[in-house]
Amino acid sequence: MSVPPRYRARSRGDVSGEESRAKAVAVATELFALTGFKGTSVAAVAARTGLSQSGLLHHFPSKAALLTAVLEERDRQDGDFLAGGSGPPLGWAAFDALAALVARNSTRPHLVGLFVRLAAEATEPGHPAHQWVHRHYRGLRRWLTDAVRTGQQQGEIAQGAPTTAIVRTTIAVVDGLQQQWLLEPDEVSMTAEFEVFVATLRARWGR
């Protein structure tokens, strides 16, 4: 799960539109999703990209730089989808946008797998994605907090709604559904079950 551009995590990484770099990012995304950061080698990415190892390192000086590019591209795609060409959705529209993203992710298991695997690995302070994960969740919390407060100001969310609890629970539900879906894709419907969760929120805190 990602966030609209205004709330998106930023780093100093530079991802150009060059074809070879884009292909390397796509290949690395698949490999990181399958084997994680530690289990993926620069040599494996280079081989599947059609570059020499030195050629890949010319574009990405380290495996950590390649991971940064992968995470930024994922954020860009999901953030643009959530924003829908305009500003970030707020109020209940933010939760509807999340439901749409969950539905979209149900067609992209490799990206869901990438996030679930890296988010778990990156709880270690020394992991290259550790700071990215912190920025990711901070941005997500800011967006959903703004969404709830805007909904309260507009009169569509009850004033007494527990903002912090709603925000953290929503993130936990999305992350938990993703992990369960990866384990049992034929048994878990992320889309239907998240829609039930949002409907429950609306029934309890809507006005």
TATA-V502412 format. One record per pair of residues at least 24 apart in sequence whose ideal C-beta (glycine too) atoms are under 6 Angstrom apart, sorted by the first residue. I is the first residue (numbers start at 0). J is the second residue. D is the distance in Angstrom with one decimal. If there is no record, write none. Layout:
i=(I & I)
j=(J & J)
d=(D & D)
This chain:
i=(0 & 1 & 1 & 1 & 2 & 2 & 2 & 2 & 3 & 3 & 3 & 3 & 4 & 4 & 5 & 6 & 6 & 6 & 7 & 7 & 8 & 8 & 8 & 8 & 10 & 12 & 12 & 12 & 14 & 14 & 20 & 22 & 23 & 23 & 24 & 24 & 24 & 27 & 27 & 28 & 28 & 29 & 31 & 32 & 32 & 32 & 35 & 35 & 36 & 36 & 63 & 66 & 66 & 70 & 89 & 89 & 90 & 90 & 90 & 90 & 91 & 93 & 94 & 98 & 98 & 98 & 101 & 101 & 101 & 102 & 105 & 105 & 111 & 112 & 115 & 115 & 139 & 140 & 154 & 155 & 156 & 157 & 157 & 160 & 172)
j=(173 & 74 & 77 & 78 & 78 & 138 & 139 & 142 & 78 & 81 & 82 & 87 & 78 & 82 & 87 & 138 & 141 & 142 & 74 & 78 & 131 & 134 & 135 & 138 & 67 & 67 & 68 & 71 & 68 & 71 & 58 & 48 & 48 & 55 & 68 & 69 & 72 & 65 & 69 & 69 & 113 & 109 & 113 & 109 & 112 & 113 & 116 & 120 & 66 & 120 & 127 & 127 & 128 & 131 & 146 & 149 & 149 & 150 & 153 & 155 & 155 & 146 & 197 & 193 & 194 & 197 & 189 & 190 & 193 & 190 & 189 & 190 & 177 & 181 & 177 & 178 & 170 & 166 & 206 & 206 & 204 & 204 & 206 & 204 & 196)
d=(5.0 & 5.0 & 3.2 & 5.3 & 5.8 & 4.6 & 5.1 & 5.1 & 5.3 & 4.6 & 4.3 & 3.6 & 4.8 & 5.7 & 5.3 & 4.0 & 5.4 & 4.2 & 5.1 & 4.7 & 5.9 & 3.6 & 5.1 & 5.5 & 5.8 & 4.1 & 5.8 & 5.7 & 4.8 & 5.7 & 4.9 & 5.3 & 4.6 & 6.0 & 5.2 & 5.6 & 5.3 & 5.2 & 5.1 & 5.1 & 5.9 & 5.5 & 5.4 & 4.5 & 4.0 & 3.8 & 4.9 & 5.6 & 5.9 & 5.9 & 3.8 & 5.4 & 6.0 & 5.3 & 4.6 & 3.9 & 5.3 & 3.6 & 5.8 & 5.3 & 5.9 & 3.5 & 4.8 & 5.6 & 5.5 & 5.7 & 5.1 & 5.6 & 4.7 & 4.4 & 5.2 & 5.6 & 5.1 & 5.8 & 5.6 & 5.4 & 6.0 & 5.5 & 6.0 & 5.9 & 5.6 & 4.9 & 5.4 & 4.1 & 5.2)
